[in-house]
Amino acid sequence: MRMNAVLFYLKRHRLGICLSIVFTIIFLVTFLLYHLPAGAVLYPSFVSAVLGMLVLILDACHAYKKHKQLKALGTLPSALMESFPAVETQEDADYQSLISLLREEQKQLENQMNLRYAEMVEYYTIWAHQIKTPISSMHLTLQNEDTELSRKLSEDLFRIEQYVEMVLMFLRLDAESTDYVIQEQEIDSIIKQAVRKFSSQFIRKKIRLHYQPVDAKVISDEKWLLFVIEQVLSNAVKYTPSGGSITIDLEQPQTLCIRDTGIGIAPEDLPRIFEKGYTGYNGRNDKKASGIGLYLCRRICDNLGHTISVNSSLETGTLVRICLERKSLEVE
């Protein structure tokens, strides 16, 4: 890198160096044509060359120092680029003026984008809350009927409600102010809430649930952790065939395990299942998968200080582990 800086410096000053050599040659040729002593040119030329080299080296060191300062500035965000090298030439002044204009334009664009994003988040948040009203109304209407059609509509409505909840969580995930309430939670209470939500699907698909009450407490946020467990259970119920089973237990010290006997996940899909929008082999067959559920689970677990991992193989089922023991979290 230093050699490149030297080459750039010599290239920038090549005109002055070449002119000095040309002028020396002109003086030498002129003295020779007039039969004057060549030493009268060579000696002062040598002294001038030595002095010129010293000045060139000092100037090159100054230029290299300036280069390192600019390179260090290049590693900072544009908003923090304040300490530019002192203006020494009109070219420096022009470049710094141009940079200031670009930074101001970038700041204006960022403000516009942030405003548009805030407006979009506000709109979809309002929409998600408004859509809950007709969903609740339809739930009440369907509760008064017990037909095959009403049961099918109730399941579709349940999925719609899940998707709305995913939208809300997605919008809140990157919000500047979050509603995390980190405190000691009864893990058994959270698991039971999730299981109760999917009870009708367990019954309809005749899926056996193996779960013994867990007497353990964790430091987490109830609402966000519940969403993660619900997403994992949703996938387990969705991809477990009728007559299968789902097991929920707690491994020591505080790792929640959710096992199913479903269709499993292809080995090539496992490294990418937490990527946003990635649906994998099962999702391509299902056509309705969004690839957002597990992505949200990973993001939420990261924010809560937990970890989530998946082990699976085709036709044998899937095991999801949510490690809840993190000393970095403090009770509010």
Secondary structure, DSSP 8 states (H G I E B T S, - for coil): -HHHHHHHHHHHTHHHHHHHHHHHHHHHHHHHHTT--THHHHHHHHHHHHHHHHHHHHHHHHHHHHHHHHHHHTTS-GGG--------SHHHHHHHHHHHHHHHHHHHHHHHHHHHHHHHHHHHHHHHHHHHHHHHHHHHHHHT--SHHHHHHHHHHHHHHHHHHHHHHHHHHT-SS-----EEEEHHHHHHHHHHHTHHHHHHTT-EEEE-----EEEE-HHHHHHHHHHHHHHHHHHS-TT-EEEEEEETTTEEEEEE-S----TTTGGGTTSTT--HHHHHHHS---S-HHHHHHHHHHHHT-EEEEEEETTTEEEEEEE---TT----
